[in-house]
């Protein structure tokens, strides 16, 4: 059970970790993930992602070879490390483009603000995966399920982009999320040690799309 201090209640309550994580990664949690496409908007505009099958392939590649794997490693490193600042600096240096850095920074700020209000822990100036890892450690949430649910929220966010822009239907979207659930769990297990020497960036099409999105004429998403 996670021990969560609620400033408004002035008391400590035992809360099931899954309930806490479901709240953190819910679309209702005000981090603003709906405003970011992680470069997917550019890929759709270029015709690289055109249907449910190509969307699933795109997201699967990003999970295993791009930000999914790397964010999971940064999250785990922040969870284990006594000082999140150098891990945060590493993440920012590793960002492949201006928009990717902005996305991690602004999501992190939003997460830090609301989570500090709920838990009393200062998470300011941390990029999103680092802030999540640090917060999970501070309130005693289990790392594997934290990472798996973080990754599933990332998948869900990208599926939502596809539903709005391709578009694909609700059933197709939920099918993709279900199909990639095992991937989220496996990556969470593989990155549990938080070894940043395992960082890799070989989702090149996704990185290039994120770079090109900066100059996309008509945009719905910030990245």
Buried (B, 14 or more C-beta within 10 A) or exposed (E): EBEBBBEEEEEEEEBEBEEBBEBBBEEEBEBBBEBBBBBBBBBBBBEBBBEBEBBBEBBBBBBBBBBBBBBBBBBBBBBBBEEBEEBBEBBBEBBBBEBBBBBBBBBBBBBBBBBBEBBEBEBEBBBBBBBBBBBBBBBEBBBEBBBBBBBBBBBBBBBBBBBBBBEBEEEBBEBBBEBBBEBBBBBBEBBBEBEBEBBEBEBEBBBBBBBBBBEBEEBEBBB
